[in-house]
Amino acid sequence: MKIIELAIERLFIDLSGENWVLILSGEGKNLAMSVGLLEGAAIDAALNQTKVPRPLTADTALMAIRRLGGEINRVIIREFKDGTYFASMELRDAAGVLHEIDCRPSDAIALALRAKAGIFAAEGVLKEYEKQEEEEKLTAKALGISGEKIGEA
């Protein structure tokens, strides 16, 4: 499976005010995902290096991983199915053994940013997102409407 490193292009609150929208890109392709308010706030805090009076969940998780001698290696968005992303986080334990842990992309991204670990996506995820986005545009055009659906994390 070929994986592509992603960068965060934008993070913003959608017009409803109920979700964040996260735009990632890599090798000329984009992914957009809808992220819950708390998860989006955790990503935003990491991006902006916001000081908080008490640790957020991602801060606590990273402290626990590091105190146990582990390290986050990278995050991989592995699948895009029915509008939902699926990811895993690679952790290296104190003995150097690599573990793959299933997780929500938004939580994994919040942790990866804090750990300065890479964020990747399987090439197939980028292709599937692009295909679905194109199909939705064609359907919207045929129906005479406009709009964009964003995958959920």
C-alpha positions in Angstrom: 0.0 0.0 0.0 1.4 3.3 -1.1 1.0 6.1 1.5 1.3 9.8 1.0 2.3 12.3 3.6 -0.3 15.0 4.2 -0.2 18.6 5.5 -3.0 20.5 7.1 -4.1 23.2 4.8 -7.0 24.7 6.7 -9.1 24.1 9.8 -12.3 26.1 10.3 -15.7 25.9 11.8 -18.5 25.2 9.3 -21.5 27.5 8.7 -23.7 25.5 11.1 -21.2 26.1 13.9 -21.6 22.5 14.9 -18.4 21.0 13.3 -14.9 21.9 12.3 -13.8 21.2 8.7 -10.2 19.9 8.3 -8.6 20.2 4.9 -5.4 18.1 4.3 -3.4 17.8 1.2 -0.5 15.8 -0.3 0.9 15.3 -3.8 -1.6 17.6 -5.3 -4.7 15.9 -3.8 -7.0 17.0 -1.1 -9.0 15.4 1.7 -11.8 17.2 3.6 -13.2 15.9 6.7 -15.8 17.0 9.2 -14.5 16.9 12.8 -16.5 17.2 16.0 -16.3 20.4 18.1 -14.1 19.0 20.8 -11.7 17.1 18.4 -11.5 20.2 16.2 -10.6 22.3 19.2 -7.9 19.9 20.2 -6.4 20.1 16.6 -6.7 23.9 16.6 -5.0 24.1 20.0 -2.1 22.0 18.7 -1.8 23.9 15.4 -1.7 27.3 17.2 0.3 26.0 20.2 -2.4 27.3 22.5 -1.6 27.2 26.2 -4.5 25.6 28.2 -4.8 25.6 32.0 -5.3 21.9 32.2 -4.2 19.2 29.7 -6.6 18.2 26.9 -7.3 14.5 26.3 -4.7 14.4 23.5 -2.1 16.0 25.8 -2.9 13.4 28.6 -2.7 10.5 26.1 0.7 11.7 24.8 2.1 12.2 28.3 1.0 8.6 29.2 2.5 7.2 26.0 5.8 9.0 26.6 6.0 8.2 30.4 5.7 4.5 29.5 8.6 4.9 27.1 6.5 4.9 23.9 6.4 7.2 21.0 4.0 8.0 18.2 5.6 7.0 14.9 2.9 8.2 12.5 -0.8 8.3 11.7 -2.3 6.7 8.6 -5.7 7.4 7.2 -6.3 3.9 5.8 -9.8 3.9 4.5 -12.6 6.1 3.2 -15.9 4.2 3.2 -19.5 5.5 3.0 -18.3 9.0 3.8 -16.3 8.0 6.9 -12.5 7.9 7.4 -10.8 5.1 9.2 -7.2 5.5 10.6 -4.6 3.8 12.6 -1.8 5.2 14.8 1.6 3.5 14.8 3.2 3.5 18.3 6.6 2.3 19.2 6.9 0.9 22.7 9.8 1.1 25.1 11.2 -2.1 23.7 11.1 -0.7 20.2 8.2 -2.9 19.1 5.8 -1.2 16.6 2.1 -1.4 17.4 -0.8 -0.4 15.1 -3.8 1.0 17.0 -7.2 1.6 15.3 -8.4 5.1 16.0 -10.5 8.0 14.8 -8.6 10.2 12.4 -9.4 13.4 14.3 -8.1 12.0 17.6 -5.0 10.6 15.8 -4.3 13.9 14.1 -4.6 15.8 17.4 -2.0 13.4 18.9 0.3 13.4 15.9 0.5 17.2 15.9 1.5 17.2 19.6 4.1 14.5 19.0 5.3 16.0 15.8 4.6 12.7 14.0 3.7 12.4 10.4 0.2 12.3 9.1 -0.3 10.0 6.0 -3.1 8.6 3.9 -3.3 5.5 1.8 -3.2 6.5 -1.9 -6.5 4.6 -2.3 -8.1 6.9 0.3 -7.2 10.0 -1.8 -8.5 8.4 -4.9 -11.7 7.2 -3.3 -12.4 10.7 -1.9 -11.6 12.3 -5.2 -14.0 9.8 -7.0 -16.8 10.4 -4.5 -16.4 14.2 -4.7 -16.6 14.1 -8.5 -19.7 11.8 -8.4 -21.4 14.2 -6.0 -20.6 17.2 -8.2 -22.0 15.5 -11.2 -25.2 14.5 -9.3 -25.5 18.1 -8.0 -25.1 19.5 -11.4 -27.7 17.1 -12.9 -30.1 18.1 -10.1 -29.3 21.8 -10.5 -28.0 22.2 -7.0 -24.6 23.0 -5.6 -22.9 21.9 -2.4 -20.1 19.8 -1.1 -20.3 16.8 1.2 -17.4 16.4 3.6 -16.4 13.0 4.9 -16.7 12.4 8.7 -13.8 11.6 10.9 
